[in-house]
Amino acid sequence: MPMDVFITDLAAFLPNAPVDNDRMEEVLGMVHQLPSRTRRIILRNNKIERRHYAIDPATGATTHSNAELTAEAIRRLRPYPGFTTAAIRCLACGTSSPDQTKPGHGSMVHGELAAAPCEVVSTAGVCVAGMTALKYAWMNVAAGLAENAVATGSELSSTYLRAQLCGNGPTDADLDAQPQLAFDADFLRWMLSDGAGAAFLTTVPPDDRLALKIEWIEIVSFAHQFEACMYSGAVKNADGSLTGWREFPPEEALRRHVMHVKQDVKLLNNEIVPTSVARTLPPLIEKYGLRPEGIDWFLPHYSSDYFRRPIHDHLQEIGFPIPFARWFTNLATRGNTGSASIYLMLEELFHSGRLQRGERLLLFVPESGRFTISYALLTVV
């Protein structure tokens, strides 16, 4: 029989001082020494006001690796008095932007912690990578295989976004000749940022403060129906397939922007909300007997405020309305940190003093990589 598992603490780490919209291009740099023609349009829609970059604004140098960001978040955990990282028995780390292709991100984080031997796992993907790490940690503790676990989500997106690392980014000529392809390549420069979050899981809830009981975590892929929507290290072909970076000589890879993070914006706009709400949530409502009035807090990870109203309206259309008064997001002040976003939201709410015993939190994380969706239900105890 699986044991009950509780999140007894959450922690976050955001590198350096926040960067407002007016300073973004100053920190990231201008591609071809020209201001972006799409930046203001994208920022107007996403309504992000501040974000953090692991970049020294004076020199442009990277200040933290992804592994360092993650280790800093873990060190800030305080699940019980006297906790040290040497007590961790299982470490599950999710990211879409590891510092290298090998070794795994989790191993690099474990090395940064310089703690004690433990089980380590790395989960990949895009935004849902943080949820797959959380689910692995939850299952490990629930099965009695580990006394405790730490799950993380982290991103070092700025390594893809700096002007000098964009190589031959989209020029005005690109925008004029292939406006959609050029927009897709420039789009995510103004959407993504850096940060890390961590959660401590155990079967023993604390006596002196609140914790979050994990009721369930569901992850559903629709890759069998959709081509890739968000991708890097590849070129998307006319038939929707991807050709990976190893198939290109270095010069051609640079010319074709292979290492840019790209978003098929048309596919995203058409499919992400219907797929993540109407196709994913109704089976879960039936499986778990969910009622909208039984959800006290809705924590949706969305990449842009552009999707806020469509998510709300689709929830109403499937008979599961959740008014905005019960939503919690910090997109405007923390930015879109991919797989770390749900941890940063949960950490802020958990430490806000606003949670009450018995309240239920519905987490929602859609991933546009190839359309993977995650929902989870937590109860405040």
N, C-alpha and C positions, 0 to 999 in steps of 0.2 A: 504494500500500500504506500503510495507516494506520501512524503511528509509535507506539511505546510512550510512554505519558504517566505521569508520576509526581507524586504529591503530596509535595512536599519540605518543607512546613511547614504547620502549622495554628495559628491563634490565636483567642482568645475575648475578649469583653468583656462583663462583667456590671455594670450600673450600681448604684452606692451599696452600702450594707451589706446583707447578707442579712436577710430578714424572716421570722421564724418564724410558726408558725400562730396563736399568741396575739395577734400584732400585726397580722395581715393586715387586719382590719376597721378597726383604728385608722388604718392608712395609706391604705386605699382609701376609707374613710368608710362610714357606715351609711345605706342608702337609707331615706328617711322617718324618719331618726333612730332606727330600730329595728334590733336585732340580727337577722341572717339566721336563719331557721328551718331552712335546709338546709345551712349551712356545715359544721357538725360531721359530718353524715352523709357529705358529699362528701369531706372531708378524711380521714375514717376509711377510706374506700375507696381514695383515690388514694395515700395514704402519702407525700405530699410533706411534707417537714419544713421546708425553707427555699427561698426564691426571691428574686428581685431585681426591684425596680420602679424605673423612671426617674421617681421621685416624691420630692420633698423631704418627709420625714415631718413636719417642723415646719410647713411652709406649705401643703403639698398641691400645690405648683407642679411642673410637668414639668421635669426636670433635663436630659434629652437628647431630641432628636428621633430617629426611626428612622435617618435618614441619619447622624446623629452617632454613634449606637451602632455602626453598620456601619463607618464610617470609623475608629473607634477600634480595632475588631478588626483591620482591614486594617493599620493602623500598627504593630500588634504582631507582624506576620509577620517572620520572620528566615530566609528561605530560603537566603540566602548572605551572607557578610560584605559589609557596605556596601550592602545592599539599600535602595532608597528607592522610594516609590510612583511616582516618575517612570518607573520601569522597566516598569510594568505595560502590557501590550499589549492585553489583553482583560479587561474587567470585567463579570462576570455576577452580578447581585444578585437574590435571591429573597426575597419576603416576602408575608404576607397582610395586613399592617397598614402600608401606606405612609403618609407624612405628608400626602399630598394625592392627589387623583384624577389630576392632571396637574401637572407633568411626571412621567415615569416614575421609579421609586425609584432605579434605577441611575444616572440622570443627576444626581439629587440627591446621591448618594454621591460620584460623580465630582467634583461641585462642592465638596463638603466636603474632599476630598483635595487639591484645588487643585494637582494634579500636572501630567502631560503629556497631550497628545492620545492617545486610545486608543479602541478599539471598546467600546461600552457596550450592555448588554442588560438588561432587567428581566423577571423571570418572576413570574407571579402564581399564585394558587391558595391552598392552605392549607399544610399541613405539607410536601407534596411540592415546594413552590416552591423550597426550598433544593436539592433533588435535581435539578430541571430546570435550575437555574443551574449546578450542578456538571456535568451532562451537556453543556450547551452549551459550557462552558469546555473540557471534555475533548475534545469533538469538534473544536472549533476548533484546539486544539493538535495533536491527532492528525492532522488533515488538512493540517497545515503552514501554516495560514492565520494563525496567531499564534505568535510565539516563546514566549510564556508567557501565562498567564491567572490571574486571581484570581476565585474563586467565593465567594459569601457566602449565608448564611441569617440573617435577623434578624426580630425581632418587637418591637413596642411595644404590647403588648396592654393595658397599664394605661390607655391613653387610652380604651378602651371600658369599663373596669372601675370607675373612680372613681365615687363616689356622685353627684357633681354632674354627671357626664356620662351617668349612667344615666337622667336625666329622671324620668319617672313609672315607676319600677321596680315590680316585683311587690309588692303589699301583702298583708297577712294576708287581706284579702277576696279578692284574686286567688287566693291559695293555696287558699282554701276553695272558691271558685267554679270555678276551672279549675286544679286542682293540677298537672296535667302540663305545661300551657303555662307556668305560673309557674315550675315547677321547671326547665324547659328554659332559661328566660331567666336564672335565678339560677345555674345549674349551672356555667357557665364562669367566673364571677367567682372561683371558688375553685380553678380548674384552671390558669389561664394566667398567664404572667409575661413579663418582658422580658429580652432578651439578644441577642447577635450572635456569629457565628463566621465565620471566613474560611479558605480553603485556597489555597495557591499551587501551580500546576500548570506543569510544564515537561517537555521531553523528555530533560533531562540530570539524572540522579540524582546526589546529592552523593557524594564519595568518603569522607567522614569521619563519616557518620552514616546512620541508616536512613531510608528513604523508603517510600512506599506506591504500588505500581504499580496503576493502574486496569485491571482485566481487562475488566469490562463494567458497564454501568448500564442497567437496564430500568425502564420506566415504563408502567403499564397502567391504563387508565380503564375503569370499569364504569358510567359515567354513562348509558349506553344502557339499563341495567337498573334503576337506582335513582333515586329523587327526591333532592333536596337533603337533607342530614342536618345539616350545620353551615353557618350562613349569618349574614350581617349586612347591614344596609342594605336589608332586604326583609321582607315578611310572607309566611309560608307559608300557602297556601290549603288548603281541605279536600281538593282533588284532588291535592295534592302540588306544585303549581306555585308559583312565587314571583312576587310583585308587588313591583317595585323601588321604592326610596325616592322617585324622581322623580314617582311617580304620586300622592303624598300631599301635601296642604297641610301646612305645618310643624307646625301645632297637632295635626293628626291623627297625623302621624308620631311626635310626642312621646308622644301618648296611647297609641299602639299599639306602643310600644317598638321602632320600626323599626330604630334604629341599634344596638340591643343585639346582641352576639354570642350566637346561640342554637344549641342542640344538640337535635336530635330524639333524645332519650336512648333511647327504645324502639327506634327504627330502628338506632341505633348498637349497642346491646347485641345485637340479633338478627343483624346482618349483618357488622360490621366484621371479626371474627376469621375466620368461614368464608370471606368474600370475599378477605381479604388473605393467608390461608394456603392453604386447600384449593382455591380457584379460581385463584390466581395462581402459587403456587410450583411445583406439579407440572410445568407446561409448561417452566419454566425449568430444573428438575432434568433433564428430558429433553434440552433444547436444549444445555445446557452440561456434561452428564455429572456433575452434582454428586453427592457422597456426604457424608452427615452426618459421618463420621469425618474428612473432609477440611476441615472447618470448625473452625478453632482458636478463633475469637472470633465470637460472635453479638452484634451491636449492634442491638437492637430499640428503635425509638421507639414507645412507647405512652403514651397520655395519663394513664393511671392504673394503679396496681398491681393494680387490679381485673381487668385483662386479662392479667396475667402468666401465671397458671396456665392459662387457656384457650388462649393462644398455644402454650405448652409442650405441652398435651395435643393440640391440633390438629396440631402438628408430628409427634407420635408417631403419630397416626391416619393420616397420609399416608406413613408409613414414613421420616420424616426427623427422627429424634429428636436434639435437641441438649440435653444436660444443663445445668442451671442453672449448674454450675461453669464453663461456657464462655460464659456470658452476661456482657455488660458494660453497665451503665446507671448514670447519675447523676441519675435523676429525683428522688430524695429530696432531693438537695442543690442541684441547679440548677433544679428545677422543670420544668414543661412550657413550653418556649419555642417551640413550633410548628416552623416551618421552620428555626430555629436549632438545635433539639435535637440533630440528628444531627451537626452540626459540633461542638457542645459535648461530646458523648460522644467523638467521634473525637479531638478536641484533647486531652482529658484522658488518654485511653489512649495516644495517640501520645507524649506527654511524660512518661508514667509510668515508663518504663524497663522495662516488662513485656513489650514486644513483642520477638520473636526473628525473625531472618532466615528466610524461607521460610513463616512462618505466614500463614494466610488468614483474612480478615475478611469476614463476610457482613453487610451493612447492610440493615436492614428499616425502611421508612418507610411506614406506611399513613396515608391522608388520608381523613377522613370527610366532607369537603365535599360531594362527590358520588361518593365511593368511587374514589379514584385510589391506586394502590399502586406503590411503588418498591422494588426490590432492587438491590444492587450488590455486586460481589466485588472485594476488594483483596488484594494480596499484599505482604508485608513484604520489601523488598529492601535 
